[in-house]
Amino acid sequence: MDTQSPFSLDGLADLGRRSSGAMRPALLRVLTDLYVQRLGHTPEEERHYTELALRLLEAVDVQTRIAVAARLARHTLPPPRVLQYLAGDVPEVAAQLRSHPLLRPPAAVEKPAPHPPYQSQSAAIPVAAAGVPKEKPLRAEGSRGIDPATAGELNDRFFAADANERRLILLNLDVVAPLPAGLIGVARDPAVGQRLEAAALARAPEDFAQQLALALHISREQARRIAHDDLGEPVAVAAKALDVPRDALYRILMFINPAIGHSVKRVHALAALYDDMPAAAAEGMVAIWQGLQKNERPEAKYQPVTWDEARTHARPATAVQRAPLVSRTSERRSAS
């Protein structure tokens, strides 16, 4: 996997200087929350997060550094350079990491007990099965996705971010917090893009949200939030995750929301984001949406495909209505 970020660190620093003060704390919090979702990271992932975090830590307020330190304090193996930076910060920040195992002094080395006499392999098996601790997996067996509480917090922060913040998050998400391939389980069917485009061209945001909810396996409420977002990045994310063609996305953006479609510059910027955004980053954001509480999980309604199939499905209902008439005729014959 190519771990080079398409958005350079120099560009990040320059954009951070030119943008509002709220941008850097929001970006740092989101990237840290995503980083601690996994217990293990590759050296490239750790290096990329470390470089981003150290640049951002130099420019954020104390409360943000406290929040970041508190999150890393619960992680088994936080990046050492970031840990050292925060441990040497002001007392309020350093206190969050005081009890972290990596900052404790090493315990005295005990003299190992002498090895017992030769023991056959068959005799050693019950000992291993009787309670020798095993390394815990990165995810619990059968666990899928992100827990609802974390997903809700990350989702709210993403939607509260401005266009520049969202772009930074999406262009770095796959490197800082990569997810296993195929986690979101969406079907990239060309018909999905056609239905979404048809709903947008008809200016039917509710139908668009329904199609989006079914395709991404997310709640109807979240799908509505995506469809009605005035900046448009969530629609671009959904299109990337579903492999909707770029030209279809362009038409969707023109019609789905007047706040987007009335600005040619905005549509061009979202189309450019679609091009630059890694597919893995789009899948990561969809995984966050799928991790939300699904109180309104949509269910696909069966729709007959052919005329004969429609008649076949209609016959049972007709038979139920006519059953009493058949019963009355039989009663009259028996009475006579």
Summary of the structure (lengths in Angstrom):
residues: 336
radius of gyration: 27.8
end to end distance: 85.7
largest distance: 105.5
contacts: 911
relative contact order: 0.10
helix: 64%
strand: 0%
